Amino acid sequence: MAAPVSAAAQSGATAAPALQRGIVKMVLSGCAIIVRGQPRGGPPPERQINLSNVRAGALARRAIQNQPDTKDTQDEPWAFQAREFLRKKMIGKEVCFTVEIKTQQGREYGMVYLGKDTTGENIAESLVAEGLATVRREGIRGTNPEQARLCDLEDQAKAAKKGQWSEGGGSHTIRDLKYSIENPRHFVDSLHQKPVNAIIEHVRDGSVVRALLLPDYYLVTVMLSGIKCPTFKREPEGTETPEPFAAEAKFFTESRLLQRDVQIILESCPNQIILGTILHPNGNITELLLKEGFARCVDWSMAVYTQGAEKLRAAERSAKERKVRIWKDYVAPTANLDQKDRQFVAKVMQIVNADAIVVKLNSGEYKTIHLSSIRPPRNEGEVSSEKNKDKDKRFRPLYDIPYMFEAREFLRKKLIGKKVNVTVDYIRAATTAAETGPVPAFPERTCATVTIGGINIAEALVSKGLATVIRYRQDDDQRSSHYDELLAAEARAIKNGKGLHSKKEVPIHRVADISGETQKAKQFLPFLQRAGRSEAVVEYVFSGSRLKLYMPKETCLITFLLAGIECPRGSRNIPGGTPEPFSEEATLFTKELVLQREVEVEVESMDKAGNFIGWLHIEGVNLSVALVENSLSKVHFTAERSPYCKTLQSAEEVARQRKDKIWANYEEKPTEEVAQVSEEKERVANYRPVCVTEITDGLHFYAQDVETGAKLENLMETMRAEIAAQPPVEGAFTPHRGDYCIAKFADGEWYRARVEKVESPAKVHVFYIDYGNREMVSSVRLAALPPAFSTRTLPPQATEYAFAFIQVPQDEDARADAVDCIVRDIQNTQCLLNVEYGGATCPHVTLQFTDSKDDVGLGLVKEGFVMVDVRKEKHLQKMVTEYLNGQESAKSARLNIWRYGDFRADDADEFGYNR
């Protein structure tokens, strides 16, 4: 800012007035401006300069509030045009000026020039020349050339009939100013969020301005959507106290917007407050205020911001990271976390609640993650009181809290067993009972945003009305990094009446818990036995072989014990509390494999305590066999009468050979050892004829025993004759997972099948039990299986097998080549099959061509399609050696997978083979 006017100038001495410089902040009228200096450490000083020797019309003024004797005054003719002439020419520009007169009241009059010296445009002369101001001739001295020039310019303007000297009196130049709007919300809605031209007339603080809307001259107060700047607090005595950085924020907005031409998008009008976004050619002031640390985001108005809320959050985040201005003392919620702990990929192992999951990190550690900023369904008001009345009924939150079960199921089906991306937003500190009073204390919680396939799980949950968004204090930064998306999702859910926001009756889940209820269990037992394989969800794992299951079809909870095995017992089941070795490992193994997964169970019997005993299958894996195979369980003598006896015994034999975990200290008796050695000297080759009917993409195959082929043909012939005589009613059969049925194949014939999955009535996945192939069909192509042709009459004829002594390629192209070769050679062909050893899901066999007796698997090895799986059993060493010789032959000839040489030393995994 220039130095103050000299004493000589003020006293009227003959010395020339000092030339001063400044920047035009505001044009008050056609003959008055406000000039400011350069900012240095804060808002700069400013002063009003009135133009000497000229007068422009007075602008309209509103009546003073609380003074009824004052009235609104209109513009004088050409007053607004004079103001606009100066505004467009001078606002924000550098000017120089001289102060010629300073009155006793402190008003300063002088000459103003555009630019840095008096060679620039004389503003008073420009006004007079355009007919927008008159010359004060009463104080003019003839000896002053500048005053004389003003008179000449006025005479020229009169002669040219410019401005106020034009004909008509200038009534058309008077604005119809509208200081208030009768219905602001209707006015905002009528604009449909289209940009409106405007002039910013006043800046109250950094985020609140007074704007003149054009061309209708509405004078409105607009608050910037999505942000709030520090304000000036009005004290009772009438003074204003600025909050920290309030003056700086106001100057920041003033220096960029005051009296500038802008466009405003009026976005909403809650509680008579007009919210909007101001667009200027040089940028968006809302984002700039945030980026420079002059404002903070506010949730209540962020929802209406039309230019992208994520941009505002990013700008605020930038200011926080740089710790500028209002954020100078800011500490990030995750400041104490390493980068690897802030963002990581993990596998979901359990859904604890509608807002909490347990994940397994790459390190093997388990971690509970809470979804940021959402609240799960909970009991409130009447619902809670009704539950409390029923004291005989045990309260079960999962089933008794409305929408809790739906929320859990949504997360379970989306996440369980899947890998997710976790971004930690904040760590909620632990609370003690003393701090929370009647509210229960919580341990420290890691709150994060969890995404899978680019989908924010919390947002998806909220959008379906299965959770609500937590509201925070404005200064609470411990919230989701996608908080605005959560609020928007909740608004959509409320609008569409989804879930918790629905006006319909809440869903009721009547789930009978028959765990330990012997009488109820006895009633259910025959039903479950007749059902064969039933659908279930594993709700809880007590130990490696003891689980709690939810049966969706029967809507009941049961305790389920795995049949055929003896698993190490935990401390809970042993007097004294000392767990058996490897009991925890067995429990963890079962949890990782089946907890909260959809499984199939076969109930065989029940014990005295009302616990059901049977077999559990998950994605083709028998859990009993898997535990035995992983040396975490032994085969129980009761397995001898089960159809899985041989598979269990084979798995146990392999586990014993490895001598790990429960078999680590196992030693065979000498007599048994001699007998076993003598038995293992020779491999038993008992080939039987089979017909290969299907080959899977995983290089497994399904085959029918030739001996029972006639029975199958007779059954199919009789069944089709009965169906032809009494055709099933189309659409009468409702398929459920695990049901046996008949399905019409592409050839128009009916075949026995089992339902594996039901996506919709038009998409039902079936497995043809006599042939091994799978297909997705419409339910209209399905019908109930007549009892005379059930699996009790003739068991499923297609048995699954895997090739012995070979490794299935993990690389898709290599595996496809091997499958294509097998399909050409053996599909729908009669071969000879010999079982060599057991496997987790099916027996491993060798297969020979009927005519040449050539080994099919050995042929694959010799042609370089697969690698050899080296078995350690002594009685198989002759076969293994033969296969290894075939592999060396393929390597020498560089066939197929060996075409680039022996890659196993360095990068076998790269080519997709498991060592």
ROVEX-931419 format. One record per residue (C-alpha): x, y, z; residue in three letters. Coordinates in steps of 0.2 Angstrom, whole numbers, plus 2048, in hexadecimal, padded with zeros to 3 digits. Layout:
REM residues N
XYZALA
...
This chain:
REM residues 915
800800800MET
8068127FCALA
80B81E80AALA
7FE829811PRO
7FB83A809VAL
80884780ESER
804855819ALA
80786280CALA
7FA85A800ALA
7ED85A80EGLN
7F086C813SER
7EE872801GLY
8008777FEALA
8068797ECTHR
8108697ECALA
80A85C7E0ALA
80084E7E8PRO
80A83E7EBALA
8078307DELEU
8018207E7GLN
7FD80F7E0ARG
7F18017E5GLY
7E67F37DEILE
7D37F67DBVAL
7CA7EB7E7LYS
7B87F27E4MET
7AE7FF7DBVAL
7A28077E6LEU
79A8127D9SER
79D81B7C9GLY
7A88277D3CYS
7AF81D7E2ALA
7BB80F7E3ILE
7C48057F1ILE
7D68027EEVAL
7E17F67F8ARG
7F37F37FAGLY
7FD7E27F8GLN
7FB7D5805PRO
8097D2811ARG
8067C581EGLY
7F37C881EGLY
7E57D2816PRO
7EC7E380FPRO
7E77F5814PRO
7DA7FD809GLU
7D380F806ARG
7C48177FDGLN
7C88237EFILE
7BB82F7E8ASN
7BE8367D6LEU
7C18497D7SER
7B68557CDASN
7A98487C7VAL
7998417CDARG
7908317C8ALA
77F82B7CCGLY
77B8227DDALA
7788107DDLEU
7688087E5ALA
7698057F7ARG
75E7FA802ARG
755800811ALA
75E7FE822ILE
7577F082CGLN
74E7F483CASN
74C806836GLN
73A80782FPRO
73C81982AASP
74981481DTHR
74480E80CLYS
74C8067FDASP
7538127F0THR
75580E7DEGLN
7648117D2ASP
7668227CBGLU
7668227B8PRO
77781B7B1TRP
77D8187C2ALA
77F8057C0PHE
7878077AFGLN
7948137B6ALA
7988077C3ARG
7997F97B7GLU
7A48037ABPHE
7B18057B9LEU
7AF7F37C0ARG
7B37EB7AFLYS
7C17F77ACLYS
7CA7F87BDMET
7C57E97C9ILE
7D57E07CEGLY
7E07EC7C4LYS
7EF7F67CAGLU
7EB8097CAVAL
7F58197D0CYS
7EC8277D8PHE
7EF8387E0THR
7E583F7EFVAL
7E18517ECGLU
7D58547FAILE
7D184C80ALYS
7C2852814THR
7C0853826GLN
7B5844826GLN
7C483A81EGLY
7BD83980CARG
7CB8397FFGLU
7C98417EETYR
7D583F7E0GLY
7DA83A7CEMET
7DB8277CAVAL
7E58207BBTYR
7E680E7B4LEU
7F88087B5GLY
80780C7BFLYS
80881F7BBASP
7FE82E7B4THR
8018297A2THR
7F381C7A4GLY
7E181F7A1GLU
7D982D7ACASN
7C98247B3ILE
7BF8347B6ALA
7C283A7A4GLU
7BC82979DSER
7AC82A7A8LEU
7A883B7A2VAL
7AC837790ALA
7A0829790GLU
792834798GLY
79282A7A8LEU
7978387B3ALA
79484A7B5THR
7A28587B8VAL
7A08627C8ARG
7A28737C0ARG
79F87D7D0GLU
7B187A7D7GLY
7BA87B7C6ILE
7C88887C4ARG
7CC88D7B2GLY
7DE88C7B5THR
7DE8797B8ASN
7E08707A7PRO
7DA85F7AEGLU
7CA8677B4GLN
7C88707A3ALA
7CA86079AARG
7BC8587A4LEU
7B186679FCYS
7B586478CASP
7B285178DLEU
7A1854795GLU
79D860787ASP
7A285377AGLN
797845783ALA
788851783LYS
78A855771ALA
78C84276DALA
77D83E779LYS
787831782LYS
781828792GLY
77783379DGLN
777841790TRP
76D835784SER
75A838781GLU
74D82F78BGLY
75383479DGLY
75C8237A1GLY
74D81A7A9SER
75280A7A0HIS
76280A7A9THR
75A8087BBILE
75B7F67C1ARG
74D7ED7C9ASP
7567E67D8LEU
74F7D87E1LYS
7567D77F3TYR
74C7C77F9SER
7447B87F1ILE
7337B27F7GLU
7367A07F5ASN
74979D7F4PRO
74878A7F2ARG
73C78B7E3HIS
7477987DCPHE
75778D7DDVAL
74D77E7D6ASP
7477887C7SER
75878B7C1LEU
75C7787C0HIS
76E77A7C6GLN
7727847B6LYS
7807917B7PRO
77A7A27BAVAL
7847B27B5ASN
7877BD7C5ALA
7927CA7CCILE
7997C87DEILE
7947D87E7GLU
79A7D37F9HIS
7A47C6802VAL
79E7C3814ARG
7AC7B6817ASP
7B67AA80DGLY
7A779F809SER
7987AA809VAL
7957B87FCVAL
7877C47F6ARG
7847C27E3ALA
77B7CC7D6LEU
7727BF7CBLEU
7717C57B9LEU
7677CA7AFPRO
7587CB7BCASP
7627D47C9TYR
75F7C87D8TYR
76A7CC7E6LEU
76D7BC7F0VAL
7787B57FDTHR
7817A57F8VAL
78B799803MET
79778F7FALEU
79277C7FASER
79C76F803GLY
7A877B80DILE
7A978781BLYS
7B679481ECYS
7BA79C82FPRO
7AD7AA833THR
7AC7BA83CPHE
7A37B784DLYS
7977C5851ARG
7997CA864GLU
78A7D086EPRO
7907E286EGLU
7907E285BGLY
7A27E0857THR
7A97D184DGLU
7B77C6852THR
7BF7BC844PRO
7C37AA846GLU
7D57A4842PRO
7D87A782FPHE
7C77AF82CALA
7CE7C0826ALA
7DA7B781BGLU
7CD7AB813ALA
7C17BA810LYS
7CF7C4807PHE
7D37B47FDPHE
7C27B47F7THR
7C07C77F5GLU
7D07C87EBSER
7CA7BB7DEARG
7B77BE7DDLEU
7B27CF7E4LEU
7A97D87D6GLN
7AE7CB7C9ARG
7A37C47BCASP
7A07B27C0VAL
7937A47BEGLN
78A79C7CCILE
78278B7CDILE
77478C7DBLEU
77477B7E1GLU
76877A7F0SER
75E7847FDCYS
75D77C80EPRO
75678781CASN
755796810GLN
76879580EILE
76D7957FCILE
77B78A7F8LEU
78578B7E8GLY
7957897DFTHR
79E7997D7ILE
7A77967C6LEU
7B47A27C1HIS
7BF7A07B1PRO
7CE79F7BCASN
7C77907C6GLY
7BB78A7D4ASN
7BD7957E4ILE
7B67877EETHR
7C477B7EAGLU
7D17897EBLEU
7CC78E7FDLEU
7CD77B802LEU
7DE7797FALYS
7E5788802GLU
7DF783813GLY
7D2791815PHE
7C3785816ALA
7BE77481CARG
7B1768814CYS
7A076881CVAL
79575881AASP
78476081ATRP
78776A80ASER
79375F802MET
7857547FBALA
77E7627F0VAL
78F7667E9TYR
78E7637D6THR
7A07647D1GLN
7A67547D9GLY
7A77527ECALA
7B77487E9GLU
7C07577E3LYS
7BC7617F3LEU
7C27527FEARG
7D27517F4ALA
7D57647F5ALA
7D2763808GLU
7DD754809ARG
7EB75E800SER
7EA76C80DALA
7EA76081CLYS
7FA757815GLU
803768813ARG
7FC76E824LYS
7F877F81DVAL
7EE78D827ARG
7DF785830ILE
7E777482FTRP
7F8779836LYS
7F576E845ASP
7ED76083CTYR
7F274E840VAL
7EC740833ALA
7E273283BPRO
7EE725833THR
7FE72F836ALA
805722841ASN
803714835LEU
80F70E828ASP
80A70E816GLN
8096FB815LYS
7FD6FB824ASP
7F270981CARG
7EF70080CGLN
7EF6ED809PHE
7E76DE801VAL
7E06D180CALA
7D46C280BLYS
7C36C3814VAL
7C16B4820MET
7B26B982BGLN
7A46C682BILE
7A36CB83DVAL
7956D783CASN
78C6E282FALA
79B6EE831ASP
7AA6E3836ALA
7B46D582DILE
7C36CB831VAL
7D06CA824VAL
7E06C0822LYS
7EF6CA81DLEU
7FD6C4812ASN
8086C1822SER
7FB6B4828GLY
7F56C0836GLU
7E26C2839TYR
7DB6D483BLYS
7CA6DB83ETHR
7C56E9833ILE
7B66F5836HIS
7AE6FD827LEU
7B1710829SER
7A271C82DSER
79471082CILE
78970983AARG
7816F7838PRO
76E6F483BPRO
7696F584EARG
75B6F4859ASN
75270585DGLU
74370B866GLY
7346FF865GLU
73D6F185DVAL
7496F086CSER
73C6F1879SER
7326E3871GLU
7416D8871LYS
7446DB883ASN
7326D6887LYS
7356C4881ASP
7416BF88FLYS
73F6AC88BASP
7466AF87ALYS
7596B0878ARG
75E6C086FPHE
7686BC85FARG
76D6CC856PRO
7706C4845LEU
75E6BF843TYR
7556CA84FASP
75C6DB84AILE
7526E183APRO
75D6E082ATYR
76D6DA834MET
76B6C882CPHE
7696D081AGLU
7796DB81DALA
7836CD823ARG
77E6C2815GLU
7826D0808PHE
7936D180FLEU
7966BF810ARG
7916BB7FELYS
79B6CA7F8LYS
7AB6C8802LEU
7AD6B780BILE
7BD6AF804GLY
7C16BD7F8LYS
7D06C97F8LYS
7CC6DB7FBVAL
7D56EB7FBASN
7D56F480DVAL
7D970680FTHR
7DA70B821VAL
7D171C824ASP
7D471E837TYR
7D7714847ILE
7C9716854ARG
7D1717865ALA
7CB70A872ALA
7BD71187ETHR
7BB70C890THR
7AB70989AALA
7AF7198A4ALA
7AF724894GLU
7A071C88CTHR
79571B89BGLY
78670F897PRO
78D70C886VAL
7986FC885PRO
7AB6FF883ALA
7B36FB873PHE
7C56F686FPRO
7D06FF862GLU
7C86FD851ARG
7D06FE840THR
7C4707835CYS
7C7706822ALA
7BF707811THR
7BE6F5809VAL
7BC6F37F6THR
7BB6E47EBILE
7BB6E67D8GLY
7BB6F97DAGLY
7AA6F87E5ILE
7AA7007F6ASN
7A26F3801ILE
79C70080EALA
79470B800GLU
78B6FB7F8ALA
7856F680ALEU
77E70880DVAL
7767097FCSER
76C6FA7FFLYS
76670180FGLY
76F6F481ALEU
779701824ALA
779713828THR
786720827VAL
78D727837ILE
78C73A839ARG
79B743840TYR
7A0754848ARG
7A676083BGLN
7B875F843ASP
7B874C844ASP
7C4746836ASP
7C373483BGLN
7B772E82DARG
7B772581DSER
7C172B80ESER
7B2729804HIS
7A6731810TYR
79D73B803ASP
79972C7F9GLU
792723808LEU
78673280BLEU
7817327F9ALA
77D71F7FAALA
77372280AGLU
769730802ALA
7657247F3ARG
7607167FFALA
754722808ILE
74D7287F8LYS
74A7177F2ASN
744710802GLY
751702803LYS
7546F7812GLY
754700823LEU
74C70F81AHIS
73D705813SER
72C70881ALYS
7276F5817LYS
7276E9826GLU
7386E482BVAL
73D6D2826PRO
73C6C5834ILE
7486B6835HIS
7406A883FARG
75069D841VAL
74E68E84CALA
75E68A856ASP
75E677859ILE
77067685FSER
77066B86EGLY
75D66986DGLU
75C65686DTHR
74965486AGLN
74966185CLYS
758659854ALA
74F648854LYS
74165084AGLN
74C65883DPHE
75864983BLEU
74D63E82FPRO
74964D825PHE
75C652823LEU
76064081FGLN
75463E811ARG
75964F80AALA
76A648805GLY
776657802ARG
76F66680ASER
774678808GLU
77C681818ALA
78669081DVAL
79468D82AVAL
79069A838GLU
79D695845TYR
7AC689847VAL
7AE682858PHE
7BC677854SER
7C366E845GLY
7B4662844SER
7A666B84DARG
79C678844LEU
78C682846LYS
783683835LEU
77468D82FTYR
768683824MET
760690819PRO
753684812LYS
74E67E823GLU
75168F82BTHR
75A68783ACYS
76B687843LEU
773676847ILE
78367084ETHR
78C665842PHE
79A658845LEU
7A5651837LEU
7A363F835ALA
7B1632832GLY
7BF63B83BILE
7C663E84CGLU
7CC65084DCYS
7D865785BPRO
7CD65E869ARG
7CF670870GLY
7CF675882SER
7BC678882ARG
7B9666880ASN
7C665F88BILE
7C565F89EPRO
7D36698A6GLY
7D3674896GLY
7E466E88ETHR
7E166D87BPRO
7E765F871GLU
7F6662865PRO
7F166A854PHE
7DF66D85ASER
7E1680857GLU
7E967D846GLU
7DA671841ALA
7CD67F847THR
7D668C83DLEU
7D768082EPHE
7C467D82ETHR
7C1690831LYS
7CB695822GLU
7C3688817LEU
7B068981CVAL
7AC697828LEU
79D6A1821GLN
79E697811ARG
79068F808GLU
79267C80AVAL
78966C807GLU
78665F815VAL
78064D816GLU
779649827VAL
77B63782CGLU
77663783ESER
77664084FMET
77E63E860ASP
77663E871LYS
778651873ALA
76E655863GLY
77D659858ASN
77C653846PHE
78A64883FILE
78E64782CGLY
79964D81ETRP
79C65F818LEU
7A1663807HIS
7A7674800ILE
7AA6777EEGLU
7AD6647EBGLY
7B96627FBVAL
7B3656809ASN
7B965F819LEU
7BC64F822SER
7C8649814VAL
7D065A813ALA
7D465A826LEU
7DB648825VAL
7E564C816GLU
7ED65B81FASN
7F265182ESER
7E665A839LEU
7DA64B83CSER
7DA63883DLYS
7CD62C835VAL
7C0626842HIS
7BB614841PHE
7A961983DTHR
7AF61F82CALA
7B060C826GLU
79E60C822ARG
79E61C819SER
7A061F806PRO
7AF629809TYR
7B961C813CYS
7C5618805LYS
7C962A802THR
7CB62E814LEU
7D761F816GLN
7E1624807SER
7E363680EALA
7E863081FGLU
7F5624817GLU
7FC63280DVAL
7FC63E81DALA
805630827ARG
81262F81AGLN
81664181BARG
81864082ELYS
813652833ASP
80765A83FLYS
7FD64C848ILE
80763E840TRP
818646844ALA
81D639851ASN
81462B848TYR
81D61A847GLU
81660A840GLU
8175FA849LYS
8255EF843PRO
8195E183ETHR
80E5ED834GLU
81D5F582DGLU
8235E4825VAL
8125E081FALA
8105F2817GLN
8215F180FVAL
81D5E1807SER
80D5E8801GLU
8155F77FAGLU
8225EE7F0LYS
8155EB7E2GLU
8085F77DBARG
7F75EF7D9VAL
7F15F17C7ALA
7DE5ED7C7ASN
7D85F67B7TYR
7C55F67B4ARG
7BC5FC7A4PRO
7B460E7A5VAL
7AC61A799CYS
7B362C79AVAL
7A4637798THR
7AB64979DGLU
7BC65279FILE
7BD6617A9THR
7C76717A7ASP
7D166C7B6GLY
7D765B7ADLEU
7CB6517B8HIS
7BF6457AFPHE
7AF63C7B3TYR
7AD6297AEALA
79F61C7AFGLN
7A360A7B4ASP
7A05FF7A4VAL
7995F17B0GLU
78A5FC7B5THR
7876047A4GLY
7795F87A0ALA
7705FD7B0LYS
77160F7ACLEU
76B60D79AGLU
75C6037A1ASN
7586117AELEU
75961E7A1MET
74E615795GLU
7416127A2THR
7426237A9MET
74062B798ARG
731620794ALA
7286257A4GLU
72C6387A0ILE
72563678FALA
71562E796ALA
71363C7A4GLN
71D64B79EPRO
7226577ADPRO
7196687AEVAL
7246757A8GLU
7296817B5GLY
7226777C3ALA
7336727CBPHE
73B67F7D6THR
74E67B7D6PRO
75867C7E6HIS
76B6797E8ARG
76E6677ECGLY
75E6617E5ASP
75E6517D9TYR
7536547CACYS
7526507B7ILE
75865C7AAALA
75565D798LYS
76565D78FPHE
76966677EALA
764655775ASP
75365677BGLY
755648787GLU
75264779ATRP
7616437A6TYR
7646427B8ARG
76C6517C0ALA
77065A7D0ARG
76D66D7D2VAL
77D6757D7GLU
7796887D7LYS
7696927D4VAL
76D6A47CDGLU
75B6A77C7SER
74D69D7BFPRO
75569F7AFALA
76769B7B5LYS
76868A7BEVAL
7786817BFHIS
77666E7BEVAL
78265F7BEPHE
77E6507B4TYR
7816427C1ILE
7836347B5ASP
78E63C7A8TYR
79864A7B2GLY
7946597A7ASN
78D6697ADARG
7816757A6GLU
7786857A9MET
7656837A5VAL
75468C7A8SER
74A6847B5SER
73C6807A8VAL
7486737A2ARG
74966B7B3LEU
73C65F7BCALA
73C6547CCALA
7456447CBLEU
7386367CCPRO
73B62B7DCPRO
73D61B7D2ALA
74D6227C9PHE
75562A7D9SER
7676287DETHR
76261A7EAARG
75C6107DBTHR
76C6137D1LEU
77A61E7D9PRO
78162C7CEPRO
78B6237C0GLN
7986317BCALA
7A76307C8THR
7B463D7C9GLU
7C76387C7TYR
7D76417C5ALA
7E763B7BCPHE
7F46347C7ALA
8066397C6PHE
8046497BDILE
80365C7C2GLN
7F46657BAVAL
7FB6757B2PRO
7F56857BAGLN
7F968F7ABASP
7E86917A1GLU
7F068E790ASP
7FA67F795ALA
7EC67779EARG
7E067A78FALA
7ED671783ASP
7ED66278FALA
7DA662790VAL
7D866377DASP
7E465477BCYS
7DA649788ILE
7C964E780VAL
7CF64876FARG
7D6638776ASP
7CA631783ILE
7B963B784GLN
7AB62F781ASN
7B7621780THR
7B961178AGLN
7C960F793CYS
7D16057A1LEU
7D260E7B3LEU
7DD6097C2ASN
7DC6137D3VAL
7EE6177D8GLU
7EB6227E8TYR
7DE62D7F0GLY
7DC6407EFGLY
7D364E7F8ALA
7C464F7ECTHR
7C663F7E1CYS
7D162F7DEPRO
7E06317D3HIS
7E16247C6VAL
7EB61E7B7THR
7E161B7A7LEU
7E5610798GLN
7DF60F786PHE
7D55FF785THR
7DD5F9775ASP
7F05FE777SER
7F05FE78ALYS
7FA60E789ASP
7FA619798ASP
7F0629794VAL
7F86347A2GLY
80A62E79DLEU
80563378BGLY
802645791LEU
81364579AVAL
81C63E78BLYS
81464B780GLU
81965978BGLY
80865F790PHE
80A65C7A3VAL
81865A7B0MET
81A64B7BCVAL
81364B7CEASP
8216417D7VAL
8196367E4ARG
82362F7F2LYS
81A61F7F5GLU
8266107F3LYS
8196057E9HIS
8176137DDLEU
8296167D9GLN
82960C7C9LYS
81B6167C2MET
8236267C7VAL
8336217BFTHR
82A61D7AFGLU
82162E7AFTYR
8326377B3LEU
83A62E7A4ASN
82C634799GLY
82E64679FGLN
84164579BGLU
83C63F78ASER
83064E787ALA
83D65A78ELYS
84A654782SER
83E656773ALA
83966777AARG
827663778LEU
81966F77EASN
81D67678FILE
82F67178DTRP
83167B77DARG
83B688786TYR
84667B78FGLY
8456767A2ASP
83D6857ABPHE
83B67D7BBARG
84B6837C4ALA
8466957C4ASP
8346997BEASP
82968A7C0ALA
81C6947C9ASP
81D6A17BBGLU
8176937AFPHE
80968F7BBGLY
80F67E7C2TYR
80E6797D4ASN
81D6717DAARG
